[in-house]
Amino acid sequence: MIKLANNKVAPLTPACLICQESLPDTLTLRQVLSWSKIDQPLFCQSCLEGFCKIQGPTCGQCGREMAEEDQEHWSDGVCRDCQRWRHFHQWTFRHQASYHYNESFKQWLVVLKGQGDIRGRFLFKRDLQSVYRKHSDAVWVPMPSSSSKLTNKGFNQTALLLDAANIPYVDMLEMKPTTTKQVYKSRLDRLKDRDKIQVKADSGVELMDKQKNILLFDDVYTTGTTMFSAYKALRNEGFSHIGGFSLAR
C-alpha cells in the first residue's frame, strides 16, 4: 500500500497514473545486469507520447511557440499578447517553457494537483535538471500557492517539483489573502488581478544581493498575470534581473 498526499492510498497493482492502464512489471536484461536502482515506471508509453515539446520559433517574451501564419503579427520578436503587456504595463520579461499546455499535460496536473498523487512529481525531473544546469547561477523562486490550496493539497506543487529534481530554491513569495478562488474568475478578472503576490515578511529578502539573477518557476504559464504579479513584487524589493521558466506554455 502506497500513501499519497492527505492520506490517500494508491493501489499496489502497477498502473499508469494518467490512464490507469496496467504497466509491464517485467525487467529487461539491461535492468537485471545494472547495478543502479530500478524504478517502477509510473506512466505508460502511450501517455508519455502525448506530451509535446515546444520547438520554436517562440515569442521572445513569453516563450509561446508561434505558428508560421501568426508570425506576421510579431513585433520585435514577441507575440501580440506580450506586445500589449509591454505597451500597457512596460513589462519586458524573458520567460521560457519546455512543453505545450495540451491535454496530456492537463491530465498530469490532475494527477498531481487534483488527486494529490505526488508520485507524479518525478516525471519532469530530467527536464528540470537540464534547465538548472543552464541557470545554476540564478536564485530559483517557486511560484506560491494560496493558503487554502496548501491546506487542501498539503503541498505547493512548484516547490515539490524542484525538490524532486534536487534543485535548490528560495521560498520567498506568498499569495495575498483573497475571498474569490482563481477558478471562479473570468479571464478578464484574472488579467485585472495583477497584485495578488507579495514577498514573505520573514523571507530575509532584505539581506539578499539584489543584483543576483532571479528565475521564477511555475508549472504552467497561461495569461502571464501570476508571473507578472511575482515580477512586480520582486521589482519592488529592488531586484532587477528577473526571468521565468515554466514546464508548459
N, C-alpha and C positions, 0 to 999 in steps of 0.2 A: 504494500500500500504506500502511495506517494502523497505526501502532504503538499498542498498548494497554498496560495495566499488565502488568508481569512479562514483557515482550517478546512478548506475544500479538499476533496480526495480525488486523485487520478487513478484510473483503472490500471491493473498490473499488465494486462494484455497490451503488447506494443501496438500502437495505432497512431496514425498521423494526427497531429494536433489540430490541423485545419479541417480535413475531410473525414477523419475518423476511420479511414480505410486501414486494414491491417498492414503492418510493416514487416518485412522479412526479418527473421531473427536468426538467420544462419550467418556464420562467419566466413569471410573469404580467406583464401590461403595466405594472402598478404597480411591480414589481421592476425592470423594464427601465428605466423612467423615473426610478427613485430613485437618489440619489447615495450611499445608505447601503450598507454591506457586506451582501451576500446570503449568508445561512447556509443550508446544505443541511438540510432537515428530517430529524430522526432518528427520529421516531415517526409512525405512520400515524394518521389521524383516528379510526379505529375504536378503537385502543388508548387514545388520549387521552381519548375519551369514557367510558372505563371508570373514570377517576379521579373520585371523588365527594367534593365539598367538604362539610365539616361546616357545618350551617346553624342548628343550635340547636333548642330550648334545650339548653344544655350544663351539665354539672356545674361548679360554681364553683371546684372544686379541680383536677381532672384534665383538664377540657375535653372529656370524653366527651359525645357527643350522646345525649340521653335520649329514648327513645320515650315517648309520652304515657301508655301503660299502666304505665311504670316510675316515673312521677313521684310516685306515691302513697308510694313508699319513700324519697323525698328527705327530708333533714333539713337545714335551713339552706342549702338550695340545692345540696347535694352528694349524690353517689350513695352506695350502700351500701359500696362498696369504700373510698371516701375517709372515710366515717364510721368505718370500722374503723381506718384509718390515724390518724385524729385521736384515737380512743379509746385505742388501744394504744401509739401512738408520739408522741402530741402533735404530729403533723405537720400544720401548717396552711400550705398552699403553693398558689400560683397558677400553673397550667400551662395553656397553650393549644395547640391544634393546628389545622391547616388542612384536612386530608383524612382520610377514613376509611381505616383499615388494611384494605383489601379485596384481592381477588385481583389487580387491576391494579397496586396499589401493591407487593404482594409480588413480582410479576413484574419490576417495575422494579428492586427491590432485588437480585433475582437477577442482572440485567444488570450493575448497578453493583458489588455486593459479591461475588457468586458468580463471575461471568465476568470481573470486573476491567475492564469496558469503561467507562472514565472519560468517554467522550463523553456518557454519560447524566447527568453531573453538572449540566448546564445546564437540565434540564427544569423545575426549580422556582426558577430564578434570579429571575424576576419576583415570585413569591410571597414569597421571602425578602427581596427588596429592599423590598417593600411593608411587611412586618413591621418591617424595620430602620428605616424612616422613622418608625415609631411608637415605637421603642425605641432610638433612636440615642444616648440618654444613658446607656444601660446598657453594662456590660462584658460582651461576649458570650464565653461559655466553651463550647467544643465538648466533648461527652462523649468520653471516651477509648476507644481500642480496646486489647485485650490485646496484649502484645508478640508473641505467636505469630501473631495476625491481622495485625498490622502487617508481620511478616516475610512472610507468605503473600501478602497483597494488595499490599503496597508503599505503602499509604496508609491514612489514617484518613478514612473517608467523611464524617464530620461536618465536619472541617476542610476537606476537599475541596469540599463543598457551599458553605461560607462563602466560600472562595476564589473559586469560580465566580461568586458573587453580589457579589464585591468588598466583603465585609463584614469589617471589622477585628475581631480577636478576640485573647484571651489564652489560650494553650495551657498551662494550669496544672495539669491533672489527669492522673492515670495510674491504670491498673489495678494492684491488688496482685497479686503472683505467686500463681498457682493451678495446681493439678495436674489439675483437672477442667474440661473445656470446658463452657461455658454450655449448649450444645445438648444435652448428655447429662444435664443436671439436670432433675429434675421441677419442676413449678410450685411445689410446696411447698418444695423445696430452694432454688429461686431466691428465694422470699419470705423464707426464713430467712437468706439471704446478703445482709445489708444493710450490710456494711462492706468492700466489695470495691474501693472507690475511695479514693485518697489524693491529697493535694496534692504536686506535684513539689518535691523538695528545692531545686532551682535555679530555681524559678519566680519568685522575687522577691516573693512574696506578702506578706512582712513589710513591704515598702515601699509597699504599696497602701493607698488610702483605704478603710477598712472600712465607710464609710457609702455607698459607691457602690452603685448597683443592679447586681446580677449577673443575667444571663439565661443559664441553662443551655440548650444546644441539642443536640437529638438527632434522628435520622431518624424513629424510632418510639418511642412511649410505649405499653408493654403493661401489665405489672403495677405499674410505678412503683418497683420496687426499685432499679434502676440510678440513676434520678433522685434517689431518697431517699438513696442512698449518697453521691452527689456533694454533695447538700444538706448532709448531716451533716459531710462533710469540710470544706466551706467555713464552716459554722457554727462548727466547732471552731477555725478560724483567725480568728474574730472578725467575719465578715460576717453581717449581719442582714437585708439586703434582697435576698432571693434568689427568683427566679421561674424558670419554664421554658417553652420552646417546642419543639415537635416538628412535623415535617412531617405526621405521621399519628398517629392515636389509634384 
